[in-house]
Amino acid sequence: MIGELFDDAIHSGRPVTVEYADGERVPLPLHSWSGGLIGGDESLLRRCSGATLDVGCGPGRLAAAAAARGLPALGIDVTPAAVRRAHERGALALVRDVFDALPGQGRWHTVLLADGNIGIGGDPARLLHRVRELLAGSGKALVELSPTRHGRGPCAARLHSHGRSGTWFRWAELGVDDVAGPAALSGLVVADRWTAGGRHFTELRPDPTLAVA
């Protein structure tokens, strides 16, 4: 969800919707992401351990909460306004794309993909392969999934806010029955699944029989 419109929405707090190529529009819960912890967050944070990377951290609620619990945590996001808001909350965060060079590659013990961020780039297998590169051999990825059995995409989507439309970008949703395949292609295995606060999550760990490609 890249672009000036999203950046402006962070500043203004105006409602944002996501429009998919098939015409469906879905409200984006930016207000919830900008506030305190929401339902299900505590279940994620309890599973975080060691150096924690929050991919697509947005305004930084999870990165800040992880740091407050004494974890060395870093958030990354492509939206400068989101990173500034994360800094205001006391989180360490960088304006960075997950596919760019990142500090600590191969040494992160926990990687978070919450708030639908499994959709980044519109190719969950490619994203999970990148996550596998970032993880230490004993690390884990904590991923939020769509509550539906099967997700959406890859597809085109764009943002709308206050009468303006953003540019189209590639996106995807991974459903609760979809994750094992992309994970296996990426050198990861499903270690756990759970629900909390009406949200669905999975824990992925490196496949011990495989080396990082």
Backbone as a chain_set.jsonl record, in Angstrom:
{"seq": "MIGELFDDAIHSGRPVTVEYADGERVPLPLHSWSGGLIGGDESLLRRCSGATLDVGCGPGRLAAAAAARGLPALGIDVTPAAVRRAHERGALALVRDVFDALPGQGRWHTVLLADGNIGIGGDPARLLHRVRELLAGSGKALVELSPTRHGRGPCAARLHSHGRSGTWFRWAELGVDDVAGPAALSGLVVADRWTAGGRHFTELRPDPTLAVA", "coords": {"N": [[0.85, -1.181, 0.0], [1.488, 1.444, -1.128], [2.456, 4.866, -1.428], [1.635, 8.369, -1.943], [-0.974, 8.92, -1.113], [-1.546, 7.109, 0.994], [0.371, 7.954, 2.798], [-0.568, 10.558, 3.303], [-2.987, 9.891, 4.518], [-2.157, 8.765, 6.92], [-1.232, 11.071, 8.201], [-3.594, 12.675, 8.316], [-5.665, 11.113, 9.333], [-7.929, 10.443, 7.945], [-10.593, 8.335, 6.664], [-9.801, 5.317, 4.888], [-10.145, 3.288, 2.038], [-9.733, 0.108, 0.422], [-9.655, -0.693, -2.929], [-10.314, -3.383, -5.024], [-9.403, -5.036, -8.113], [-11.657, -6.278, -9.098], [-13.677, -4.616, -8.379], [-14.617, -4.651, -5.762], [-14.747, -3.008, -2.601], [-13.06, -2.387, 0.423], [-12.96, -1.345, 3.768], [-10.039, 0.084, 5.178], [-8.445, -0.588, 8.174], [-7.052, 1.705, 9.364], [-7.217, 3.48, 11.498], [-7.388, 1.775, 13.732], [-4.877, 0.553, 13.593], [-3.292, 2.696, 14.198], [-3.689, 3.251, 16.817], [-3.723, 1.946, 20.181], [-2.816, -1.403, 21.286], [-4.574, -4.033, 19.623], [-7.236, -6.517, 19.473], [-5.957, -9.771, 19.624], [-3.308, -9.008, 19.292], [-1.757, -9.365, 21.636], [-1.425, -12.118, 21.686], [0.335, -12.502, 19.581], [2.569, -11.02, 20.469], [3.322, -12.44, 22.762], [4.496, -14.625, 21.631], [6.738, -13.656, 20.428], [10.264, -13.555, 20.423], [13.654, -12.849, 21.229], [15.649, -11.02, 18.79], [13.511, -9.025, 16.933], [11.762, -8.453, 13.977], [9.537, -6.319, 12.507], [7.706, -6.432, 9.771], [6.439, -4.183, 7.452], [5.52, -2.296, 9.329], [3.858, -0.118, 9.738], [2.231, 2.423, 11.67], [3.563, 1.554, 13.928], [2.679, 0.106, 16.225], [3.081, -2.587, 17.079], [5.876, -2.941, 16.918], [6.706, -1.022, 18.784], [5.467, -2.028, 21.094], [6.744, -4.506, 21.347], [9.354, -3.654, 21.858], [8.913, -2.377, 24.283], [8.575, -4.531, 25.893], [11.096, -5.371, 26.259], [12.394, -6.511, 24.123], [14.803, -6.572, 21.472], [13.788, -4.763, 18.929], [12.82, -3.996, 15.58], [11.111, -2.011, 13.245], [10.015, -1.97, 9.851], [8.972, -0.066, 7.043], [7.504, 1.129, 4.012], [6.387, 3.595, 3.949], [6.98, 6.874, 4.669], [5.586, 8.581, 6.519], [4.353, 6.76, 8.228], [6.567, 5.583, 9.434], [7.617, 7.793, 10.754], [5.559, 8.197, 12.619], [5.815, 5.821, 14.035], [8.306, 6.262, 15.24], [7.567, 8.345, 16.966], [6.13, 6.912, 18.783], [8.049, 5.628, 20.132], [9.289, 3.509, 18.898], [11.898, 1.771, 17.186], [12.508, 2.265, 13.866], [12.697, 1.941, 10.293], [12.609, 3.455, 7.048], [12.094, 1.323, 4.675], [12.074, -1.192, 2.178], [11.028, -4.564, 2.317], [12.321, -6.245, 0.546], [14.682, -5.017, 0.035], [18.169, -4.487, 0.944], [18.73, -5.33, 4.296], [19.372, -4.718, 7.783], [20.902, -7.224, 9.814], [20.355, -9.575, 8.396], [19.562, -12.991, 8.207], [19.822, -13.329, 10.898], [17.632, -12.682, 12.433], [15.398, -13.487, 15.009], [12.649, -13.49, 15.281], [10.187, -12.782, 12.918], [7.652, -10.615, 12.043], [4.587, -10.648, 10.3], [2.022, -9.062, 10.257], [-1.402, -7.762, 10.21], [-2.313, -8.236, 7.589], [-0.014, -8.143, 6.042], [1.196, -10.242, 4.719], [0.467, -10.026, 2.165], [2.182, -8.298, 0.82], [3.657, -7.216, -2.111], [2.224, -9.009, -3.627], [2.8, -11.713, -3.922], [2.889, -14.269, -2.03], [4.624, -16.523, -1.706], [7.113, -15.635, -2.666], [7.566, -13.539, -0.856], [7.654, -14.959, 1.58], [9.896, -16.506, 1.075], [11.832, -14.519, 1.153], [11.559, -13.802, 3.833], [12.466, -16.158, 4.979], [15.175, -15.942, 4.319], [15.868, -13.869, 5.994], [15.572, -14.876, 8.534], [17.092, -16.371, 11.428], [18.475, -19.679, 11.817], [17.099, -20.957, 13.869], [14.888, -19.427, 14.067], [11.58, -17.85, 13.756], [8.604, -17.147, 11.908], [5.825, -15.111, 12.358], [2.671, -14.999, 11.237], [-0.132, -13.279, 10.059], [-3.243, -14.405, 8.843], [-5.841, -14.459, 6.322], [-9.227, -14.742, 7.431], [-10.846, -16.361, 5.89], [-11.161, -19.554, 4.2], [-9.716, -19.706, 1.85], [-7.628, -17.341, 0.271], [-7.111, -14.297, -1.525], [-6.035, -13.422, -4.76], [-2.881, -13.591, -6.58], [-3.558, -10.092, -7.077], [-4.716, -6.904, -8.398], [-4.809, -3.809, -6.674], [-5.934, -0.722, -5.188], [-5.8, 2.348, -3.292], [-8.326, 4.417, -1.777], [-9.192, 7.612, -0.624], [-10.833, 10.318, 0.776], [-11.958, 11.274, -1.644], [-9.919, 10.83, -3.447], [-7.836, 8.724, -5.494], [-5.382, 6.191, -5.308], [-2.411, 4.845, -6.927], [-2.408, 1.744, -8.78], [-1.439, -1.343, -7.256], [0.277, -4.459, -6.652], [-1.196, -7.127, -4.857], [-2.1, -9.552, -2.333], [-4.003, -12.045, -0.585], [-3.706, -14.454, 1.949], [-5.302, -17.358, 2.732], [-6.574, -19.398, 5.49], [-6.265, -22.052, 4.802], [-4.363, -21.983, 2.888], [-1.677, -21.591, 3.443], [0.335, -23.549, 3.78], [1.412, -24.449, 1.312], [2.766, -22.155, -0.072], [4.552, -21.697, 2.044], [6.105, -24.062, 2.111], [7.339, -23.913, -0.394], [9.069, -21.918, 0.164], [10.898, -22.817, 1.95], [9.974, -23.185, 4.533], [8.082, -24.435, 7.327], [4.853, -25.209, 8.692], [4.404, -24.595, 12.022], [2.61, -24.016, 14.016], [-0.804, -23.041, 14.583], [-3.283, -20.602, 15.319], [-6.093, -18.831, 16.753], [-7.141, -15.584, 17.735], [-8.77, -12.867, 19.197], [-10.582, -12.732, 17.096], [-8.962, -12.977, 14.905], [-6.674, -14.7, 12.677], [-3.818, -16.732, 12.812], [-0.514, -17.977, 12.033], [2.406, -19.85, 12.861], [5.49, -20.061, 11.39], [8.364, -21.998, 10.696], [11.85, -22.414, 9.835], [12.493, -25.05, 7.565], [14.118, -27.782, 8.756], [15.448, -29.565, 7.182], [16.341, -28.351, 4.95], [18.566, -26.086, 3.277], [19.175, -22.519, 3.169], [18.352, -21.03, 0.112]], "CA": [[0.0, 0.0, 0.0], [2.529, 2.446, -1.239], [2.108, 6.074, -2.147], [1.355, 9.624, -1.263], [-2.301, 8.894, -0.487], [-1.439, 6.435, 2.281], [1.141, 8.852, 3.635], [-1.476, 11.62, 3.73], [-3.991, 9.342, 5.425], [-1.515, 8.643, 8.226], [-1.221, 12.409, 8.795], [-4.91, 13.281, 8.501], [-6.608, 10.231, 9.995], [-9.131, 10.241, 7.147], [-10.863, 6.929, 6.319], [-9.179, 4.787, 3.68], [-10.659, 2.017, 1.565], [-8.972, -0.604, -0.598], [-10.443, -1.151, -4.058], [-9.707, -4.455, -5.788], [-9.664, -4.927, -9.546], [-13.014, -6.744, -9.391], [-14.616, -3.588, -7.959], [-14.928, -4.703, -4.329], [-14.057, -2.042, -1.751], [-12.989, -2.836, 1.808], [-12.328, -0.327, 4.616], [-8.723, -0.208, 5.745], [-8.548, -0.19, 9.584], [-5.886, 2.515, 9.702], [-7.406, 4.057, 12.834], [-7.02, 0.756, 14.715], [-3.431, 0.348, 13.556], [-2.618, 3.888, 14.724], [-3.947, 3.371, 18.245], [-3.06, 0.976, 21.033], [-2.915, -2.789, 20.859], [-5.914, -4.492, 19.278], [-7.464, -7.922, 19.769], [-5.036, -10.695, 18.973], [-1.918, -8.552, 19.347], [-1.035, -9.961, 22.762], [-1.038, -13.488, 21.337], [1.541, -12.37, 18.767], [3.688, -10.53, 21.267], [3.769, -13.517, 23.651], [5.296, -15.572, 20.855], [7.968, -13.002, 19.984], [11.437, -13.761, 21.269], [14.892, -12.418, 20.599], [15.588, -9.897, 17.858], [12.21, -9.099, 16.267], [11.596, -7.561, 12.833], [8.129, -6.117, 12.147], [7.682, -6.076, 8.355], [5.231, -3.396, 7.215], [5.154, -1.947, 10.717], [2.868, 0.96, 9.813], [2.509, 3.403, 12.729], [4.51, 1.029, 14.908], [2.156, -0.359, 17.519], [3.685, -3.855, 17.486], [7.302, -2.722, 17.144], [6.842, -0.309, 20.054], [5.079, -2.918, 22.183], [7.81, -5.494, 21.514], [10.472, -2.972, 22.518], [8.522, -2.125, 25.672], [8.729, -5.809, 26.596], [12.512, -5.646, 26.388], [12.952, -7.194, 22.956], [15.419, -5.719, 20.451], [12.787, -4.797, 17.855], [12.936, -3.026, 14.494], [10.034, -1.989, 12.271], [10.317, -1.404, 8.532], [7.784, 0.277, 6.269], [7.857, 1.963, 2.867], [5.673, 4.864, 4.067], [7.707, 7.72, 5.622], [4.735, 9.08, 7.601], [4.161, 5.672, 9.179], [7.801, 5.425, 10.197], [7.691, 8.919, 11.7], [4.625, 7.917, 13.717], [6.423, 4.766, 14.851], [9.329, 6.907, 16.068], [6.876, 9.088, 18.018], [5.671, 5.939, 19.783], [9.212, 5.052, 20.781], [9.785, 2.338, 18.181], [12.987, 1.894, 16.232], [11.918, 1.92, 12.571], [13.385, 2.429, 9.104], [11.901, 3.466, 5.769], [12.8, 0.287, 3.942], [11.316, -2.271, 1.553], [11.506, -5.848, 2.818], [13.169, -6.885, -0.448], [15.951, -4.312, 0.004], [19.149, -4.899, 1.95], [18.264, -5.028, 5.644], [20.316, -5.115, 8.825], [20.649, -8.462, 10.544], [19.862, -10.678, 7.57], [19.979, -14.306, 8.669], [20.01, -13.352, 12.357], [16.404, -12.334, 13.147], [14.78, -14.64, 15.648], [11.212, -13.418, 15.012], [9.729, -11.851, 11.886], [6.202, -10.418, 12.092], [3.812, -10.228, 9.134], [0.676, -8.866, 10.791], [-2.262, -6.775, 9.534], [-2.421, -8.501, 6.165], [1.229, -7.86, 5.317], [1.569, -11.367, 3.879], [0.138, -9.63, 0.795], [3.159, -7.379, 0.245], [4.228, -7.639, -3.388], [1.29, -9.838, -4.375], [3.35, -13.047, -4.138], [3.258, -14.745, -0.693], [5.768, -17.428, -1.709], [8.321, -14.811, -2.79], [7.754, -12.824, 0.395], [8.086, -15.904, 2.602], [11.285, -16.863, 0.775], [12.639, -13.426, 1.685], [11.521, -13.946, 5.286], [13.373, -17.267, 5.325], [16.531, -15.411, 4.251], [16.085, -12.972, 7.123], [15.504, -15.591, 9.802], [18.104, -17.292, 11.93], [18.059, -21.065, 11.646], [16.168, -21.321, 14.933], [13.885, -18.371, 14.162], [10.195, -18.129, 13.401], [7.792, -16.078, 11.338], [4.463, -15.071, 12.872], [1.969, -14.482, 10.073], [-1.587, -13.175, 10.13], [-3.896, -14.933, 7.659], [-7.238, -14.123, 6.108], [-10.095, -15.697, 8.124], [-11.478, -17.261, 4.935], [-10.366, -20.759, 3.926], [-8.813, -19.376, 0.761], [-7.452, -15.9, 0.198], [-7.371, -13.578, -2.764], [-4.871, -12.951, -5.479], [-2.466, -12.188, -6.668], [-4.535, -9.215, -7.705], [-4.407, -5.473, -8.377], [-5.585, -3.048, -5.705], [-5.516, 0.661, -4.989], [-6.409, 2.991, -2.143], [-9.177, 5.59, -1.939], [-9.367, 8.409, 0.584], [-11.235, 11.715, 0.63], [-12.17, 11.599, -3.047], [-8.719, 10.596, -4.244], [-7.47, 7.332, -5.732], [-3.959, 5.946, -5.462], [-2.011, 4.026, -8.061], [-2.61, 0.311, -8.597], [-0.294, -2.116, -6.792], [0.017, -5.889, -6.548], [-1.529, -7.529, -3.499], [-2.625, -10.908, -2.188], [-4.419, -12.482, 0.74], [-3.449, -15.873, 2.148], [-6.308, -17.916, 3.625], [-6.102, -20.319, 6.521], [-5.917, -23.326, 4.191], [-3.455, -21.715, 1.778], [-0.336, -21.186, 3.842], [1.336, -24.612, 3.761], [2.074, -24.526, 0.016], [3.781, -21.111, -0.195], [5.587, -21.879, 3.062], [7.004, -25.137, 1.685], [8.14, -23.398, -1.504], [9.986, -20.927, 0.715], [11.779, -23.43, 2.928], [9.386, -23.041, 5.856], [7.041, -25.404, 7.68], [3.868, -24.73, 9.653], [4.691, -25.113, 13.356], [1.471, -23.777, 14.913], [-1.883, -22.17, 14.106], [-4.164, -20.217, 16.411], [-6.97, -17.681, 16.562], [-7.242, -14.7, 18.901], [-9.378, -11.585, 18.871], [-11.209, -12.826, 15.795], [-7.916, -12.992, 13.872], [-6.097, -16.022, 12.441], [-2.368, -16.622, 12.742], [0.293, -19.19, 11.956], [3.843, -19.754, 13.118], [6.295, -20.793, 10.419], [9.766, -22.151, 11.076], [12.674, -22.976, 8.763], [12.526, -26.496, 7.395], [15.483, -28.167, 9.17], [16.09, -30.433, 6.171], [16.728, -27.551, 3.801], [19.451, -24.937, 3.427], [18.678, -21.317, 2.512], [18.817, -20.93, -1.28]], "C": [[0.887, 1.232, 0.0], [1.956, 3.711, -1.843], [1.755, 7.244, -1.266], [0.028, 9.585, -0.53], [-2.244, 8.23, 0.883], [-0.678, 7.301, 3.272], [0.255, 9.973, 4.187], [-2.502, 11.114, 4.732], [-3.425, 9.142, 6.827], [-1.543, 9.989, 8.948], [-2.619, 12.86, 9.197], [-5.874, 12.439, 9.311], [-7.894, 10.011, 9.226], [-9.335, 8.761, 6.83], [-10.229, 6.555, 4.981], [-9.882, 3.485, 3.314], [-9.705, 1.436, 0.532], [-9.945, -1.04, -1.684], [-9.669, -2.235, -4.803], [-10.139, -4.363, -7.247], [-11.057, -5.4, -9.926], [-14.09, -5.773, -8.924], [-14.971, -3.598, -6.486], [-14.103, -3.662, -3.572], [-14.172, -2.474, -0.285], [-12.35, -1.731, 2.643], [-10.986, -0.805, 5.154], [-8.717, 0.29, 7.2], [-7.352, 0.627, 10.072], [-5.999, 3.101, 11.104], [-7.0, 3.049, 13.915], [-5.515, 0.559, 14.764], [-2.683, 1.5, 14.195], [-2.801, 4.056, 16.221], [-3.13, 2.38, 19.053], [-3.201, -0.435, 20.479], [-4.362, -3.172, 20.601], [-6.009, -5.986, 19.568], [-6.559, -8.829, 18.965], [-3.584, -10.29, 19.07], [-1.124, -9.224, 20.467], [-0.594, -11.386, 22.443], [0.194, -13.502, 20.448], [2.742, -12.012, 19.627], [4.206, -11.593, 22.23], [4.674, -14.501, 22.931], [6.589, -14.959, 20.314], [9.097, -13.304, 20.956], [12.663, -13.321, 20.496], [14.696, -11.23, 19.677], [14.369, -10.046, 16.952], [12.108, -8.037, 15.19], [10.121, -7.515, 12.464], [8.077, -5.575, 10.725], [6.35, -5.392, 8.028], [4.664, -2.894, 8.527], [4.1, -0.877, 10.822], [3.232, 1.936, 10.91], [3.234, 2.841, 13.946], [3.965, 0.462, 16.193], [2.821, -1.65, 17.987], [5.176, -3.705, 17.753], [7.54, -2.016, 18.477], [6.516, -1.211, 21.232], [6.139, -3.986, 22.427], [9.001, -4.877, 22.237], [10.163, -2.72, 23.985], [8.624, -3.381, 26.522], [10.189, -6.241, 26.676], [13.137, -6.378, 25.222], [13.675, -6.19, 22.065], [14.573, -5.795, 19.183], [13.042, -3.679, 16.854], [11.716, -3.154, 13.604], [10.543, -1.44, 10.95], [9.007, -1.152, 7.804], [8.225, 1.187, 5.127], [7.232, 3.347, 2.946], [6.364, 5.762, 5.09], [6.846, 8.218, 6.783], [4.496, 8.009, 8.649], [5.4, 5.495, 10.042], [7.982, 6.581, 11.186], [6.765, 8.694, 12.881], [5.168, 6.815, 14.625], [7.504, 5.346, 15.765], [8.682, 7.657, 17.23], [6.401, 8.162, 19.137], [6.833, 5.275, 20.502], [9.769, 3.822, 20.11], [10.998, 2.71, 17.348], [12.449, 1.414, 14.891], [12.695, 2.592, 11.45], [12.418, 2.473, 7.931], [12.644, 2.5, 4.854], [11.805, -0.715, 3.369], [11.895, -3.602, 2.025], [12.44, -6.546, 1.839], [14.501, -6.152, -0.648], [16.938, -4.95, 0.983], [18.676, -4.436, 3.326], [19.329, -5.42, 6.669], [19.926, -6.465, 9.418], [20.167, -9.626, 9.709], [20.45, -12.009, 8.031], [20.141, -14.416, 10.173], [18.747, -12.986, 13.127], [15.774, -13.586, 13.742], [13.268, -14.667, 15.434], [10.978, -12.402, 13.912], [8.208, -11.817, 11.931], [5.674, -10.002, 10.724], [2.358, -10.147, 9.58], [-0.123, -7.935, 9.882], [-2.318, -6.974, 8.019], [-1.147, -8.346, 5.378], [1.798, -9.062, 4.572], [1.293, -11.036, 2.409], [1.162, -8.752, 0.114], [3.763, -7.964, -1.029], [3.348, -8.546, -4.208], [1.758, -11.256, -4.626], [3.803, -13.599, -2.787], [4.46, -15.676, -0.676], [7.077, -16.651, -1.806], [8.609, -14.081, -1.478], [8.246, -13.77, 1.484], [9.508, -16.403, 2.337], [12.223, -15.783, 1.308], [12.69, -13.494, 3.215], [12.455, -15.063, 5.73], [14.827, -16.798, 5.282], [16.862, -14.555, 5.469], [16.206, -13.706, 8.446], [16.802, -16.322, 10.137], [17.578, -18.716, 11.782], [17.055, -21.535, 12.677], [15.021, -20.324, 15.055], [12.501, -18.815, 13.739], [9.568, -16.896, 12.777], [6.387, -16.213, 11.893], [3.629, -14.307, 11.865], [0.479, -14.435, 10.345], [-2.183, -13.587, 8.789], [-5.302, -14.367, 7.523], [-8.103, -15.151, 6.834], [-10.819, -16.658, 7.187], [-10.57, -18.463, 4.677], [-9.336, -20.49, 2.837], [-8.782, -17.867, 0.595], [-7.802, -15.337, -1.16], [-6.046, -13.257, -3.438], [-3.97, -14.051, -5.963], [-3.462, -11.353, -7.459], [-3.999, -7.79, -7.694], [-5.332, -4.784, -7.38], [-5.086, -1.609, -5.693], [-6.298, 1.239, -3.816], [-7.281, 4.162, -2.573], [-9.271, 6.3, -0.594], [-9.742, 9.834, 0.207], [-11.315, 12.134, -0.843], [-10.984, 11.385, -3.953], [-8.453, 9.099, -4.377], [-5.962, 7.227, -5.899], [-3.669, 5.132, -6.705], [-2.254, 2.55, -7.736], [-1.318, -0.349, -8.128], [-0.713, -3.584, -6.697], [-0.194, -6.286, -5.094], [-2.019, -8.968, -3.498], [-3.119, -11.089, -0.763], [-4.201, -13.984, 0.82], [-4.45, -16.391, 3.163], [-5.746, -18.973, 4.546], [-5.727, -21.683, 5.953], [-4.863, -23.188, 3.092], [-1.985, -21.672, 2.165], [0.709, -22.276, 3.653], [2.098, -24.662, 2.441], [3.123, -23.458, -0.186], [4.894, -21.236, 0.836], [6.597, -22.93, 2.617], [7.902, -24.683, 0.539], [9.244, -22.464, -1.015], [10.941, -21.51, 1.745], [11.3, -23.314, 4.353], [8.336, -24.127, 6.075], [6.108, -24.781, 8.707], [4.134, -25.401, 10.997], [3.5, -24.974, 14.29], [0.446, -22.926, 14.173], [-2.741, -21.818, 15.306], [-5.046, -19.05, 15.979], [-7.013, -16.889, 17.864], [-7.843, -13.38, 18.444], [-10.061, -11.584, 17.515], [-10.237, -12.84, 14.625], [-7.274, -14.375, 13.82], [-4.601, -15.88, 12.166], [-1.737, -17.992, 12.531], [1.734, -18.868, 12.317], [4.56, -20.644, 12.114], [7.735, -20.843, 10.904], [10.56, -22.714, 9.9], [12.612, -24.494, 8.749], [13.945, -26.969, 7.713], [16.187, -29.035, 8.147], [16.609, -29.668, 4.985], [17.709, -26.459, 4.174], [18.818, -23.739, 2.727], [19.247, -21.245, 1.104], [19.505, -19.613, -1.502]], "O": [[1.008, 1.949, 0.994], [1.061, 3.643, -2.685], [1.6, 7.135, -0.05], [-0.095, 10.151, 0.557], [-2.835, 8.736, 1.837], [-1.039, 7.375, 4.447], [0.312, 10.3, 5.372], [-2.849, 11.815, 5.682], [-4.136, 9.331, 7.815], [-1.835, 10.058, 10.142], [-2.811, 13.372, 10.3], [-6.803, 12.973, 9.917], [-8.853, 9.461, 9.767], [-8.364, 8.011, 6.735], [-10.138, 7.375, 4.067], [-10.18, 2.671, 4.189], [-8.97, 2.16, -0.139], [-10.952, -1.686, -1.392], [-8.511, -2.037, -5.17], [-11.12, -3.695, -7.573], [-11.594, -4.984, -10.952], [-15.28, -6.059, -9.051], [-15.572, -2.641, -5.998], [-12.923, -3.457, -3.858], [-15.241, -2.871, 0.179], [-11.293, -1.222, 2.268], [-10.833, -1.966, 5.534], [-8.959, 1.473, 7.438], [-6.72, 0.282, 11.07], [-5.002, 3.21, 11.818], [-6.35, 3.413, 14.895], [-4.938, 0.415, 15.841], [-1.567, 1.321, 14.682], [-2.151, 4.901, 16.836], [-2.014, 2.016, 18.684], [-3.649, -0.632, 19.349], [-5.27, -2.692, 21.28], [-5.01, -6.639, 19.868], [-6.418, -8.663, 17.753], [-2.702, -11.139, 18.943], [0.031, -9.606, 20.278], [0.476, -11.819, 22.871], [1.015, -14.414, 20.545], [3.802, -12.63, 19.521], [5.407, -11.649, 22.493], [5.524, -15.139, 23.553], [7.442, -15.678, 19.797], [8.899, -13.305, 22.171], [12.707, -13.408, 19.269], [13.697, -10.517, 19.771], [14.209, -11.067, 16.282], [12.338, -6.856, 15.452], [9.522, -8.543, 12.147], [8.367, -4.401, 10.492], [5.278, -5.938, 8.288], [3.474, -3.048, 8.803], [3.491, -0.722, 11.881], [4.407, 2.258, 11.082], [3.495, 3.575, 14.899], [4.705, 0.34, 17.169], [3.1, -1.797, 19.178], [5.692, -4.279, 18.712], [8.463, -2.365, 19.213], [7.2, -1.173, 22.254], [6.411, -4.339, 23.574], [9.589, -5.499, 23.122], [11.044, -2.835, 24.837], [8.748, -3.297, 27.744], [10.485, -7.354, 27.112], [14.282, -6.821, 25.309], [13.206, -5.062, 21.914], [14.637, -6.78, 18.449], [13.426, -2.569, 17.221], [11.32, -4.262, 13.242], [11.397, -0.554, 10.924], [8.054, -1.921, 7.928], [9.2, 1.927, 5.256], [7.512, 4.194, 2.099], [6.341, 5.446, 6.279], [7.322, 8.273, 7.917], [4.44, 8.314, 9.84], [5.293, 5.281, 11.249], [8.441, 6.379, 12.31], [7.137, 8.968, 14.022], [5.001, 6.872, 15.844], [7.603, 4.964, 16.931], [9.184, 7.614, 18.352], [6.285, 8.575, 20.291], [6.623, 4.447, 21.388], [10.631, 3.148, 20.674], [11.106, 3.836, 16.862], [11.983, 0.28, 14.782], [13.273, 3.664, 11.628], [11.519, 1.639, 7.825], [13.704, 2.83, 4.322], [10.807, -1.042, 4.011], [13.113, -3.751, 2.124], [13.268, -7.358, 2.252], [15.352, -6.61, -1.411], [16.578, -5.842, 1.752], [18.27, -3.287, 3.496], [20.099, -6.353, 6.44], [18.743, -6.793, 9.507], [19.617, -10.583, 10.255], [21.66, -12.142, 8.219], [20.547, -15.461, 10.682], [18.77, -12.975, 14.358], [15.635, -14.609, 13.072], [12.667, -15.74, 15.408], [11.507, -11.292, 13.962], [7.553, -12.857, 11.865], [6.234, -9.123, 10.07], [1.564, -11.05, 9.315], [0.405, -7.389, 8.913], [-2.365, -6.006, 7.26], [-1.181, -8.411, 4.149], [2.79, -8.92, 3.858], [1.825, -11.692, 1.513], [1.026, -8.478, -1.078], [4.31, -9.067, -1.023], [3.665, -8.838, -5.361], [1.178, -11.95, -5.461], [4.964, -13.431, -2.416], [5.247, -15.636, 0.269], [8.042, -16.969, -1.111], [9.758, -14.013, -1.04], [9.16, -13.424, 2.233], [10.245, -16.692, 3.279], [13.285, -16.091, 1.851], [13.74, -13.271, 3.816], [13.152, -14.934, 6.736], [15.631, -17.21, 6.119], [18.008, -14.524, 5.92], [16.86, -13.227, 9.373], [17.506, -16.82, 9.258], [16.374, -18.928, 11.639], [16.243, -22.417, 12.396], [14.266, -20.361, 16.026], [12.269, -19.979, 13.41], [9.945, -15.762, 13.073], [5.82, -17.306, 11.899], [3.842, -13.113, 11.653], [-0.111, -15.415, 10.801], [-1.701, -13.18, 7.732], [-5.879, -13.861, 8.486], [-7.748, -16.33, 6.856], [-11.354, -17.67, 7.64], [-9.362, -18.4, 4.906], [-8.214, -20.992, 2.899], [-9.801, -17.196, 0.761], [-8.684, -15.845, -1.854], [-5.071, -12.877, -2.789], [-4.23, -15.242, -5.795], [-4.117, -11.839, -8.38], [-2.976, -7.497, -7.075], [-6.504, -5.141, -7.263], [-3.971, -1.315, -6.125], [-7.321, 0.693, -3.401], [-7.023, 4.813, -3.585], [-9.414, 5.66, 0.447], [-9.054, 10.479, -0.584], [-10.817, 13.189, -1.237], [-11.045, 11.734, -5.132], [-8.797, 8.312, -3.496], [-5.339, 8.067, -6.548], [-4.582, 4.772, -7.448], [-2.3, 2.159, -6.57], [-0.229, 0.038, -8.552], [-1.901, -3.904, -6.667], [0.534, -5.841, -4.206], [-2.318, -9.53, -4.552], [-2.704, -10.374, 0.149], [-4.482, -14.706, -0.137], [-4.47, -15.944, 4.309], [-4.597, -19.393, 4.41], [-4.941, -22.403, 6.568], [-4.513, -24.172, 2.44], [-1.123, -21.714, 1.287], [1.87, -21.963, 3.388], [3.307, -24.895, 2.44], [4.279, -23.792, -0.448], [6.048, -20.92, 0.547], [7.805, -22.72, 2.73], [9.085, -25.023, 0.5], [10.238, -22.251, -1.71], [11.716, -20.772, 2.353], [12.102, -23.339, 5.287], [7.777, -24.667, 5.121], [6.519, -23.93, 9.496], [4.096, -26.627, 11.103], [3.382, -25.728, 15.255], [0.787, -22.184, 13.253], [-2.913, -22.634, 16.211], [-4.781, -18.38, 14.982], [-6.932, -17.456, 18.954], [-7.453, -12.844, 17.407], [-10.115, -10.55, 16.85], [-10.654, -12.726, 13.473], [-7.32, -15.128, 14.793], [-4.176, -15.024, 11.39], [-2.344, -19.025, 12.813], [2.211, -17.754, 12.103], [4.269, -21.835, 12.005], [8.26, -19.871, 11.447], [10.001, -23.417, 9.057], [12.671, -25.14, 9.796], [14.884, -26.595, 7.01], [17.401, -29.225, 8.23], [17.247, -30.242, 4.102], [17.674, -25.958, 5.298], [18.021, -23.906, 1.803], [20.454, -21.378, 0.904], [19.968, -19.337, -2.609]]}, "num_chains": 1, "name": "protein.A"}
